Amino acid sequence: KFIFQAMKSHFLSQQIFKINFKPIKDGTYYFDMTTFVLTKLLLKEINKGDRILDMGTGSSSTIGLTLWKQCGCYVVCSDINPEIISMAQKNIEFNHAEIQVKHSNLFENIKDNFDIVVFNPPYVPTKKGISSNLSKEFQSQWDGGEDGSIVVKQFLEELDKTKDSHRAYLGINHLYLPKEKVVPIIETKNNLKLIRIYTHNFLPIDVFVIEKK
């Protein structure tokens, strides 16, 4: 319960990510544990010259905005939900950030080349999310299908087919989708190489660092 309260705390979110946030709509949140871990890891590993795609950016574009502000890199944000895109655009404008926002189902409308792709996918199993009263209106933010892996599988399939070389950071809460289910999916892809799995010291988050050859 405390974690869900923290995710919706305007003050705490601004303190953690050092960006400004517009108030959010019921059913959405500023960040989750995966957002936090991905952002902290990326800030240690990316360079100012990197071109970043923040896929599934969410209602506040928290990862994309933080990387843009603290690193100064080129960022494009995308999401499948038009209403989420609208909210993200407003928060980006609120921060006077030079970030493009694109409506896209994974790589569908992504034409640019990127050095880094960061994705905090929906990985909560459908029945688990419904029983936990997660938002039905914004179900695209959390619903990972029957076992939590459906969007992850689609992402990896599309990543494998992208033309250019880049590195992907895929963040997943292993309480919902354990790495034992994710690693075999990566290993079936001819053009993907799992560089490493970063596991947070105390939060239940794994980040799969994947190289597209």
C-alpha positions in Angstrom: 0.0 0.0 0.0 2.8 2.4 0.8 4.4 1.8 -2.5 1.2 2.6 -4.4 0.9 5.8 -2.4 4.5 6.7 -3.2 3.9 6.2 -6.9 1.1 8.8 -6.8 2.9 11.3 -4.6 3.5 14.5 -6.5 6.1 15.7 -3.9 8.0 12.5 -3.7 8.1 12.0 -7.5 9.6 15.5 -7.9 12.2 14.8 -5.2 13.3 11.5 -6.7 13.4 12.4 -10.4 14.2 16.2 -10.2 11.6 17.1 -12.8 8.3 18.9 -12.6 5.0 17.0 -12.8 1.5 18.1 -13.7 -1.2 16.5 -11.6 -2.1 13.0 -12.8 -5.5 11.5 -13.6 -7.0 8.7 -11.4 -5.8 5.3 -12.6 -2.4 6.6 -13.5 0.8 7.2 -11.5 4.0 9.2 -11.8 6.3 6.1 -11.6 6.6 2.5 -10.4 9.5 0.6 -9.0 10.6 -0.5 -12.4 10.7 3.2 -13.6 12.9 4.1 -10.6 15.4 1.3 -11.2 15.6 1.8 -15.0 16.2 5.5 -14.6 18.9 5.2 -12.0 20.7 2.5 -14.0 20.5 4.4 -17.3 21.8 7.6 -15.8 25.0 5.7 -15.0 25.4 4.1 -18.4 24.2 6.5 -21.1 26.1 9.4 -22.7 25.0 12.8 -23.8 25.3 11.9 -27.5 23.0 8.8 -27.2 19.7 8.8 -29.0 17.1 7.4 -26.6 13.7 5.8 -27.3 11.5 5.7 -24.2 8.9 3.1 -25.2 5.7 2.9 -23.2 6.5 6.2 -21.7 3.4 6.5 -19.5 1.3 9.5 -18.5 4.2 11.6 -17.2 7.1 10.5 -19.5 9.1 10.1 -16.3 12.0 8.2 -17.7 12.4 10.2 -20.9 12.1 13.5 -19.1 14.6 12.5 -16.5 17.2 11.4 -19.0 16.7 14.5 -21.1 17.1 16.8 -18.2 19.9 15.1 -16.3 21.9 13.8 -19.3 21.0 16.2 -22.1 20.5 13.4 -24.6 18.1 13.2 -27.6 14.9 11.5 -26.5 11.7 10.3 -28.3 8.8 9.0 -26.2 6.1 6.6 -27.4 3.0 4.9 -26.1 0.1 2.8 -27.4 -2.6 4.7 -25.6 -3.7 8.0 -27.2 -4.9 9.4 -23.8 -1.6 8.5 -22.2 0.2 10.2 -25.1 -1.9 13.4 -24.6 -1.0 13.5 -20.9 2.7 12.8 -21.6 2.8 15.6 -24.1 1.4 18.1 -21.6 3.9 17.1 -19.0 6.8 17.4 -21.5 5.5 20.9 -22.5 5.2 21.7 -18.8 8.9 21.0 -18.4 9.8 22.9 -21.6 11.5 19.8 -22.9 12.6 19.2 -26.5 11.2 15.7 -26.7 9.1 14.2 -29.4 6.1 12.1 -28.4 4.8 9.4 -30.8 1.6 7.3 -30.8 3.0 3.8 -31.5 2.3 0.1 -30.7 5.9 -0.9 -29.9 8.0 -0.2 -33.1 5.1 0.2 -35.4 5.4 4.0 -36.0 9.1 4.3 -35.0 11.2 5.3 -38.1 14.2 6.9 -36.5 17.4 5.1 -35.4 18.3 4.9 -31.7 21.3 3.9 -29.7 19.2 3.0 -26.6 15.7 1.6 -26.3 14.3 1.6 -22.8 11.0 -0.2 -22.0 9.1 -0.7 -18.8 6.5 -3.0 -20.3 3.1 -4.2 -19.0 3.9 -7.5 -17.2 1.1 -8.0 -14.7 -1.0 -11.1 -15.5 -4.5 -10.1 -16.5 -6.3 -12.0 -13.7 -3.8 -10.7 -11.1 -4.3 -7.1 -12.2 -8.1 -7.4 -12.2 -8.1 -9.0 -8.7 -5.8 -6.2 -7.5 -8.3 -3.5 -8.9 -5.7 -2.0 -11.3 -7.2 0.6 -13.7 -9.5 -0.8 -16.3 -9.4 2.5 -18.2 -5.6 2.4 -18.5 -5.2 -1.4 -18.7 -2.7 -1.1 -21.5 -0.2 0.2 -18.9 -0.1 -3.0 -16.8 -1.8 -5.9 -18.6 0.8 -8.5 -19.8 -1.7 -11.2 -20.7 -2.4 -14.6 -19.2 1.1 -15.1 -17.7 2.5 -11.5 -18.0 4.7 -12.2 -21.0 2.6 -11.4 -24.0 3.9 -7.8 -24.6 7.5 -8.8 -23.7 7.4 -11.5 -26.3 6.1 -9.1 -28.9 8.7 -6.5 -28.0 11.6 -8.9 -28.3 10.2 -10.3 -31.6 10.1 -6.8 -33.1 13.4 -5.7 -31.6 15.0 -8.8 -33.2 13.8 -7.6 -36.6 14.9 -3.9 -36.3 17.5 -2.9 -38.9 20.0 -1.1 -36.8 22.3 -2.0 -33.9 21.3 -0.7 -30.5 21.0 -1.7 -26.9 17.7 -2.3 -25.1 17.0 -2.0 -21.3 14.0 -4.0 -20.5 12.8 -3.6 -16.9 10.5 -6.2 -15.2 9.2 -6.8 -11.7 10.1 -10.5 -11.2 7.2 -10.9 -8.7 5.0 -10.9 -11.8 7.3 -12.2 -14.5 10.4 -14.1 -13.3 13.6 -14.0 -15.3 13.3 -17.8 -15.8 10.5 -17.0 -18.2 12.2 -14.0 -19.9 15.7 -15.4 -20.6 14.5 -18.3 -22.9 12.5 -15.8 -25.0 15.6 -13.7 -25.6 17.7 -16.8 -26.4 15.4 -17.8 -29.2 16.1 -14.6 -31.1 19.0 -14.9 -33.6 19.9 -11.2 -33.6 19.6 -10.5 -29.9 22.3 -11.1 -27.2 21.7 -10.8 -23.5 24.6 -8.8 -22.2 23.6 -9.1 -18.5 20.8 -9.0 -16.0 20.9 -6.2 -13.4 19.0 -7.1 -10.3 18.3 -4.3 -7.7 19.7 -4.9 -4.2 16.3 -4.8 -2.5 13.5 -4.0 -5.0 12.1 -7.0 -7.0 13.3 -5.5 -10.3 15.4 -7.1 -13.1 16.8 -5.1 -15.9 17.7 -7.2 -19.0 20.4 -5.4 -21.0 20.1 -6.7 -24.5 22.2 -6.0 -27.6 20.6 -6.0 -31.0 23.4 -7.1 -33.3 
